[in-house]
Amino acid sequence: DRLVTELRALGYEVTESDANFVQFGRFPDAHAAWRRILDRGVLVRDNGVPGWLRVTAGTPAENDAFLDAVRELKKEQGS
């Protein structure tokens, strides 16, 4: 729930799901976004859905690292 709430607060769309992963996005270039997040040591999946990435919920520390990486990505994109 935390990931969904924080991703939406950052302006990302999030697909509804009861699973342990979250699909988020509307990236103009999902592969480039995936690479930028991965460069920060955070594993997300480019699952082939145009404009979307997927992240699995982890430990609180892993979720913090993911959210920090996504916040930095947002700053880089100027949005």
N, CA, C and O atoms as a printed pandas DataFrame, in Angstrom:
     atom_number atom_name residue_name chain_id  residue_number  x_coord  y_coord  z_coord
0              1         N          ASP        A               1    0.824   -1.195    0.000
1              2        CA          ASP        A               1    0.000    0.000    0.000
2              3         C          ASP        A               1    0.869    1.262    0.000
3              4         O          ASP        A               1    0.549    2.252   -0.657
4              5         N          ARG        A               2    1.966    1.207    0.743
5              6        CA          ARG        A               2    2.854    2.363    0.805
6              7         C          ARG        A               2    3.418    2.695   -0.573
7              8         O          ARG        A               2    3.459    3.860   -0.967
8              9         N          LEU        A               3    3.851    1.668   -1.302
9             10        CA          LEU        A               3    4.415    1.910   -2.635
10            11         C          LEU        A               3    3.383    2.568   -3.540
11            12         O          LEU        A               3    3.690    3.529   -4.246
12            13         N          VAL        A               4    2.169    2.053   -3.518
13            14        CA          VAL        A               4    1.103    2.597   -4.360
14            15         C          VAL        A               4    0.842    4.050   -3.997
15            16         O          VAL        A               4    0.772    4.912   -4.874
16            17         N          THR        A               5    0.699    4.318   -2.723
17            18        CA          THR        A               5    0.416    5.678   -2.257
18            19         C          THR        A               5    1.519    6.642   -2.664
19            20         O          THR        A               5    1.240    7.724   -3.183
20            21         N          GLU        A               6    2.761    6.260   -2.434
21            22        CA          GLU        A               6    3.871    7.171   -2.727
22            23         C          GLU        A               6    4.097    7.338   -4.226
23            24         O          GLU        A               6    4.426    8.434   -4.678
24            25         N          LEU        A               7    3.926    6.272   -5.002
25            26        CA          LEU        A               7    4.065    6.402   -6.455
26            27         C          LEU        A               7    2.997    7.335   -7.018
27            28         O          LEU        A               7    3.286    8.172   -7.873
28            29         N          ARG        A               8    1.784    7.192   -6.544
29            30        CA          ARG        A               8    0.707    8.079   -7.019
30            31         C          ARG        A               8    0.980    9.522   -6.607
31            32         O          ARG        A               8    0.715   10.447   -7.376
32            33         N          ALA        A               9    1.511    9.723   -5.390
33            34        CA          ALA        A               9    1.840   11.081   -4.938
34            35         C          ALA        A               9    2.910   11.715   -5.819
35            36         O          ALA        A               9    2.951   12.936   -5.965
36            37         N          LEU        A              10    3.774   10.890   -6.405
37            38        CA          LEU        A              10    4.808   11.386   -7.314
38            39         C          LEU        A              10    4.270   11.638   -8.718
39            40         O          LEU        A              10    4.975   12.188   -9.564
40            41         N          GLY        A              11    3.027   11.238   -8.966
41            42        CA          GLY        A              11    2.414   11.484  -10.266
42            43         C          GLY        A              11    2.382   10.297  -11.204
43            44         O          GLY        A              11    1.985   10.432  -12.361
44            45         N          TYR        A              12    2.795    9.133  -10.721
45            46        CA          TYR        A              12    2.754    7.942  -11.567
46            47         C          TYR        A              12    1.377    7.301  -11.532
47            48         O          TYR        A              12    0.667    7.386  -10.529
48            49         N          GLU        A              13    1.011    6.673  -12.613
49            50        CA          GLU        A              13   -0.180    5.837  -12.625
50            51         C          GLU        A              13    0.217    4.474  -12.088
51            52         O          GLU        A              13    1.329    4.003  -12.329
52            53         N          VAL        A              14   -0.683    3.848  -11.368
53            54        CA          VAL        A              14   -0.420    2.539  -10.773
54            55         C          VAL        A              14   -1.587    1.617  -11.104
55            56         O          VAL        A              14   -2.748    1.977  -10.910
56            57         N          THR        A              15   -1.273    0.432  -11.604
57            58        CA          THR        A              15   -2.292   -0.557  -11.920
58            59         C          THR        A              15   -2.796   -1.193  -10.622
59            60         O          THR        A              15   -2.001   -1.571   -9.762
60            61         N          GLU        A              16   -4.102   -1.306  -10.488
61            62        CA          GLU        A              16   -4.678   -1.952   -9.312
62            63         C          GLU        A              16   -4.242   -3.410   -9.259
63            64         O          GLU        A              16   -4.248   -4.106  -10.274
64            65         N          SER        A              17   -3.863   -3.867   -8.064
65            66        CA          SER        A              17   -3.403   -5.244   -7.912
66            67         C          SER        A              17   -3.433   -5.631   -6.439
67            68         O          SER        A              17   -3.228   -4.794   -5.560
68            69         N          ASP        A              18   -3.690   -6.905   -6.184
69            70        CA          ASP        A              18   -3.597   -7.457   -4.832
70            71         C          ASP        A              18   -2.335   -8.300   -4.707
71            72         O          ASP        A              18   -2.137   -8.971   -3.693
72            73         N          ALA        A              19   -1.494   -8.274   -5.708
73            74        CA          ALA        A              19   -0.264   -9.078   -5.708
74            75         C          ALA        A              19    0.833   -8.367   -4.916
75            76         O          ALA        A              19    0.634   -7.259   -4.419
76            77         N          ASN        A              20    1.980   -9.011   -4.807
77            78        CA          ASN        A              20    3.114   -8.424   -4.080
78            79         C          ASN        A              20    3.985   -7.562   -4.988
79            80         O          ASN        A              20    5.113   -7.221   -4.631
80            81         N          PHE        A              21    3.466   -7.212   -6.151
81            82        CA          PHE        A              21    4.197   -6.318   -7.039
82            83         C          PHE        A              21    3.277   -5.193   -7.495
83            84         O          PHE        A              21    2.053   -5.294   -7.419
84            85         N          VAL        A              22    3.897   -4.127   -7.968
85            86        CA          VAL        A              22    3.174   -2.944   -8.410
86            87         C          VAL        A              22    3.650   -2.604   -9.811
87            88         O          VAL        A              22    4.852   -2.506  -10.060
88            89         N          GLN        A              23    2.706   -2.423  -10.725
89            90        CA          GLN        A              23    3.029   -1.951  -12.063
90            91         C          GLN        A              23    2.737   -0.450  -12.082
91            92         O          GLN        A              23    1.639   -0.015  -11.736
92            93         N          PHE        A              24    3.729    0.324  -12.488
93            94        CA          PHE        A              24    3.574    1.777  -12.443
94            95         C          PHE        A              24    4.161    2.390  -13.691
95            96         O          PHE        A              24    4.994    1.786  -14.365
96            97         N          GLY        A              25    3.720    3.596  -13.991
97            98        CA          GLY        A              25    4.323    4.227  -15.131
98            99         C          GLY        A              25    3.564    5.311  -15.810
99           100         O          GLY        A              25    2.997    6.234  -15.225
100          101         N          ARG        A              26    3.601    5.117  -17.111
101          102        CA          ARG        A              26    3.319    6.028  -18.206
102          103         C          ARG        A              26    4.605    6.782  -18.510
103          104         O          ARG        A              26    4.637    8.010  -18.600
104          105         N          PHE        A              27    5.672    5.986  -18.666
105          106        CA          PHE        A              27    6.968    6.535  -19.044
106          107         C          PHE        A              27    7.034    6.691  -20.562
107          108         O          PHE        A              27    6.585    5.800  -21.283
108          109         N          PRO        A              28    7.578    7.790  -21.062
109          110        CA          PRO        A              28    7.774    7.915  -22.504
110          111         C          PRO        A              28    8.739    6.844  -23.017
111          112         O          PRO        A              28    8.594    6.351  -24.135
112          113         N          ASP        A              29    9.728    6.490  -22.187
113          114        CA          ASP        A              29   10.700    5.458  -22.536
114          115         C          ASP        A              29   10.937    4.601  -21.290
115          116         O          ASP        A              29   11.818    4.894  -20.482
116          117         N          ALA        A              30   10.144    3.548  -21.146
117          118        CA          ALA        A              30   10.218    2.697  -19.950
118          119         C          ALA        A              30   11.593    2.057  -19.815
119          120         O          ALA        A              30   12.095    1.897  -18.703
120          121         N          HIS        A              31   12.208    1.688  -20.936
121          122        CA          HIS        A              31   13.516    1.051  -20.849
122          123         C          HIS        A              31   14.562    2.017  -20.281
123          124         O          HIS        A              31   15.400    1.613  -19.475
124          125         N          ALA        A              32   14.520    3.265  -20.686
125          126        CA          ALA        A              32   15.463    4.259  -20.158
126          127         C          ALA        A              32   15.208    4.487  -18.668
127          128         O          ALA        A              32   16.157    4.604  -17.893
128          129         N          ALA        A              33   13.953    4.550  -18.262
129          130        CA          ALA        A              33   13.628    4.709  -16.841
130          131         C          ALA        A              33   14.111    3.495  -16.058
131          132         O          ALA        A              33   14.675    3.638  -14.973
132          133         N          TRP        A              34   13.896    2.315  -16.597
133          134        CA          TRP        A              34   14.370    1.076  -15.966
134          135         C          TRP        A              34   15.884    1.141  -15.752
135          136         O          TRP        A              34   16.381    0.794  -14.680
136          137         N          ARG        A              35   16.601    1.581  -16.765
137          138        CA          ARG        A              35   18.060    1.665  -16.683
138          139         C          ARG        A              35   18.506    2.650  -15.593
139          140         O          ARG        A              35   19.428    2.363  -14.830
140          141         N          ARG        A              36   17.843    3.813  -15.528
141          142        CA          ARG        A              36   18.202    4.833  -14.535
142          143         C          ARG        A              36   17.949    4.326  -13.112
143          144         O          ARG        A              36   18.743    4.603  -12.213
144          145         N          ILE        A              37   16.868    3.595  -12.900
145          146        CA          ILE        A              37   16.577    3.033  -11.576
146          147         C          ILE        A              37   17.585    1.934  -11.263
147          148         O          ILE        A              37   18.103    1.867  -10.148
148          149         N          LEU        A              38   17.862    1.080  -12.231
149          150        CA          LEU        A              38   18.836   -0.003  -12.051
150          151         C          LEU        A              38   20.222    0.562  -11.730
151          152         O          LEU        A              38   20.953   -0.008  -10.919
152          153         N          ASP        A              39   20.582    1.673  -12.359
153          154        CA          ASP        A              39   21.872    2.315  -12.094
154          155         C          ASP        A              39   22.014    2.739  -10.635
155          156         O          ASP        A              39   23.127    2.934  -10.148
156          157         N          ARG        A              40   20.910    2.878   -9.955
157          158        CA          ARG        A              40   20.921    3.233   -8.533
158          159         C          ARG        A              40   20.892    1.994   -7.638
159          160         O          ARG        A              40   20.713    2.098   -6.425
160          161         N          GLY        A              41   21.068    0.832   -8.245
161          162        CA          GLY        A              41   21.137   -0.411   -7.475
162          163         C          GLY        A              41   19.800   -0.997   -7.090
163          164         O          GLY        A              41   19.719   -1.833   -6.190
164          165         N          VAL        A              42   18.741   -0.562   -7.768
165          166        CA          VAL        A              42   17.398   -1.037   -7.449
166          167         C          VAL        A              42   16.873   -1.841   -8.638
167          168         O          VAL        A              42   16.870   -1.365   -9.773
168          169         N          LEU        A              43   16.435   -3.049   -8.362
169          170        CA          LEU        A              43   15.936   -3.919   -9.422
170          171         C          LEU        A              43   14.442   -3.724   -9.626
171          172         O          LEU        A              43   13.641   -3.947   -8.718
172          173         N          VAL        A              44   14.087   -3.312  -10.816
173          174        CA          VAL        A              44   12.692   -3.265  -11.264
174          175         C          VAL        A              44   12.640   -4.018  -12.577
175          176         O          VAL        A              44   13.676   -4.284  -13.185
176          177         N          ARG        A              45   11.456   -4.358  -13.012
177          178        CA          ARG        A              45   11.320   -5.128  -14.250
178          179         C          ARG        A              45   10.706   -4.286  -15.359
179          180         O          ARG        A              45    9.702   -3.601  -15.167
180          181         N          ASP        A              46   11.330   -4.357  -16.504
181          182        CA          ASP        A              46   10.727   -3.837  -17.732
182          183         C          ASP        A              46   10.028   -5.052  -18.321
183          184         O          ASP        A              46   10.638   -5.841  -19.043
184          185         N          ASN        A              47    8.743   -5.197  -18.007
185          186        CA          ASN        A              47    8.028   -6.421  -18.366
186          187         C          ASN        A              47    7.396   -6.379  -19.751
187          188         O          ASN        A              47    6.529   -7.191  -20.074
188          189         N          GLY        A              48    7.837   -5.431  -20.560
189          190        CA          GLY        A              48    7.408   -5.422  -21.952
190          191         C          GLY        A              48    6.101   -4.697  -22.218
191          192         O          GLY        A              48    5.665   -4.617  -23.366
192          193         N          VAL        A              49    5.471   -4.170  -21.184
193          194        CA          VAL        A              49    4.251   -3.400  -21.383
194          195         C          VAL        A              49    4.689   -1.959  -21.675
195          196         O          VAL        A              49    5.282   -1.311  -20.812
196          197         N          PRO        A              50    4.409   -1.457  -22.867
197          198        CA          PRO        A              50    4.905   -0.130  -23.241
198          199         C          PRO        A              50    4.531    0.937  -22.217
199          200         O          PRO        A              50    3.360    1.116  -21.881
200          201         N          GLY        A              51    5.565    1.652  -21.722
201          202        CA          GLY        A              51    5.346    2.755  -20.804
202          203         C          GLY        A              51    5.267    2.391  -19.330
203          204         O          GLY        A              51    5.092    3.264  -18.480
204          205         N          TRP        A              52    5.397    1.105  -19.023
205          206        CA          TRP        A              52    5.204    0.654  -17.644
206          207         C          TRP        A              52    6.401   -0.156  -17.146
207          208         O          TRP        A              52    7.090   -0.818  -17.922
208          209         N          LEU        A              53    6.631   -0.086  -15.823
209          210        CA          LEU        A              53    7.620   -0.909  -15.135
210          211         C          LEU        A              53    6.927   -1.629  -13.994
211          212         O          LEU        A              53    5.812   -1.277  -13.612
212          213         N          ARG        A              54    7.593   -2.640  -13.452
213          214        CA          ARG        A              54    7.020   -3.403  -12.344
214          215         C          ARG        A              54    8.057   -3.545  -11.245
215          216         O          ARG        A              54    9.227   -3.821  -11.513
216          217         N          VAL        A              55    7.624   -3.355  -10.012
217          218        CA          VAL        A              55    8.499   -3.529   -8.853
218          219         C          VAL        A              55    7.807   -4.460   -7.867
219          220         O          VAL        A              55    6.594   -4.398   -7.672
220          221         N          THR        A              56    8.607   -5.324   -7.252
221          222        CA          THR        A              56    8.096   -6.218   -6.218
222          223         C          THR        A              56    8.307   -5.561   -4.866
223          224         O          THR        A              56    9.373   -5.009   -4.593
224          225         N          ALA        A              57    7.285   -5.622   -4.022
225          226        CA          ALA        A              57    7.404   -5.077   -2.662
226          227         C          ALA        A              57    8.480   -5.856   -1.924
227          228         O          ALA        A              57    8.554   -7.080   -2.024
228          229         N          GLY        A              58    9.308   -5.139   -1.185
229          230        CA          GLY        A              58   10.400   -5.773   -0.452
230          231         C          GLY        A              58   10.354   -5.408    1.015
231          232         O          GLY        A              58    9.297   -5.109    1.571
232          233         N          THR        A              59   11.509   -5.439    1.621
233          234        CA          THR        A              59   11.629   -5.032    3.016
234          235         C          THR        A              59   11.451   -3.513    3.094
235          236         O          THR        A              59   11.533   -2.838    2.067
236          237         N          PRO        A              60   11.213   -2.970    4.270
237          238        CA          PRO        A              60   11.120   -1.509    4.362
238          239         C          PRO        A              60   12.362   -0.805    3.801
239          240         O          PRO        A              60   12.230    0.219    3.131
240          241         N          ALA        A              61   13.541   -1.323    4.055
241          242        CA          ALA        A              61   14.768   -0.708    3.529
242          243         C          ALA        A              61   14.817   -0.789    2.004
243          244         O          ALA        A              61   15.224    0.171    1.350
244          245         N          GLU        A              62   14.411   -1.917    1.432
245          246        CA          GLU        A              62   14.387   -2.062   -0.032
246          247         C          GLU        A              62   13.362   -1.105   -0.642
247          248         O          GLU        A              62   13.622   -0.487   -1.674
248          249         N          ASN        A              63   12.210   -0.987   -0.010
249          250        CA          ASN        A              63   11.186   -0.069   -0.513
250          251         C          ASN        A              63   11.671    1.374   -0.434
251          252         O          ASN        A              63   11.403    2.171   -1.334
252          253         N          ASP        A              64   12.395    1.720    0.655
253          254        CA          ASP        A              64   12.967    3.067    0.770
254          255         C          ASP        A              64   13.937    3.340   -0.373
255          256         O          ASP        A              64   13.898    4.409   -0.982
256          257         N          ALA        A              65   14.806    2.376   -0.665
257          258        CA          ALA        A              65   15.787    2.540   -1.746
258          259         C          ALA        A              65   15.083    2.712   -3.092
259          260         O          ALA        A              65   15.490    3.545   -3.902
260          261         N          PHE        A              66   14.045    1.940   -3.331
261          262        CA          PHE        A              66   13.269    2.058   -4.566
262          263         C          PHE        A              66   12.648    3.445   -4.673
263          264         O          PHE        A              66   12.780    4.114   -5.698
264          265         N          LEU        A              67   11.973    3.871   -3.613
265          266        CA          LEU        A              67   11.301    5.165   -3.661
266          267         C          LEU        A              67   12.300    6.307   -3.813
267          268         O          LEU        A              67   12.020    7.282   -4.511
268          269         N          ASP        A              68   13.453    6.201   -3.173
269          270        CA          ASP        A              68   14.493    7.219   -3.362
270          271         C          ASP        A              68   14.937    7.271   -4.821
271          272         O          ASP        A              68   15.114    8.354   -5.380
272          273         N          ALA        A              69   15.117    6.105   -5.436
273          274        CA          ALA        A              69   15.539    6.045   -6.843
274          275         C          ALA        A              69   14.479    6.650   -7.757
275          276         O          ALA        A              69   14.812    7.355   -8.711
276          277         N          VAL        A              70   13.218    6.383   -7.476
277          278        CA          VAL        A              70   12.133    6.923   -8.302
278          279         C          VAL        A              70   12.021    8.436   -8.117
279          280         O          VAL        A              70   11.753    9.159   -9.077
280          281         N          ARG        A              71   12.221    8.911   -6.903
281          282        CA          ARG        A              71   12.207   10.366   -6.670
282          283         C          ARG        A              71   13.331   11.050   -7.462
283          284         O          ARG        A              71   13.120   12.104   -8.061
284          285         N          GLU        A              72   14.510   10.449   -7.458
285          286        CA          GLU        A              72   15.636   11.000   -8.227
286          287         C          GLU        A              72   15.332   10.988   -9.719
287          288         O          GLU        A              72   15.650   11.941  -10.429
288          289         N          LEU        A              73   14.719    9.916  -10.193
289          290        CA          LEU        A              73   14.334    9.837  -11.599
290          291         C          LEU        A              73   13.373   10.966  -11.946
291          292         O          LEU        A              73   13.518   11.608  -12.986
292          293         N          LYS        A              74   12.399   11.211  -11.086
293          294        CA          LYS        A              74   11.442   12.290  -11.315
294          295         C          LYS        A              74   12.156   13.637  -11.423
295          296         O          LYS        A              74   11.845   14.447  -12.296
296          297         N          LYS        A              75   13.123   13.866  -10.521
297          298        CA          LYS        A              75   13.884   15.126  -10.556
298          299         C          LYS        A              75   14.647   15.261  -11.859
299          300         O          LYS        A              75   14.670   16.335  -12.461
300          301         N          GLU        A              76   15.280   14.161  -12.305
301          302        CA          GLU        A              76   16.030   14.184  -13.566
302          303         C          GLU        A              76   15.124   14.505  -14.746
303          304         O          GLU        A              76   15.522   15.208  -15.675
304          305         N          GLN        A              77   13.914   13.989  -14.701
305          306        CA          GLN        A              77   12.974   14.186  -15.803
306          307         C          GLN        A              77   12.302   15.544  -15.738
307          308         O          GLN        A              77   11.583   15.942  -16.655
308          309         N          GLY        A              78   12.545   16.254  -14.638
309          310        CA          GLY        A              78   11.983   17.587  -14.500
310          311         C          GLY        A              78   10.483   17.604  -14.351
311          312         O          GLY        A              78    9.814   18.567  -14.727
312          313         N          SER        A              79    9.958   16.515  -13.791
313          314        CA          SER        A              79    8.510   16.489  -13.604
314          315         C          SER        A              79    8.146   16.310  -12.169
315          316         O          SER        A              79    6.962   16.267  -11.833
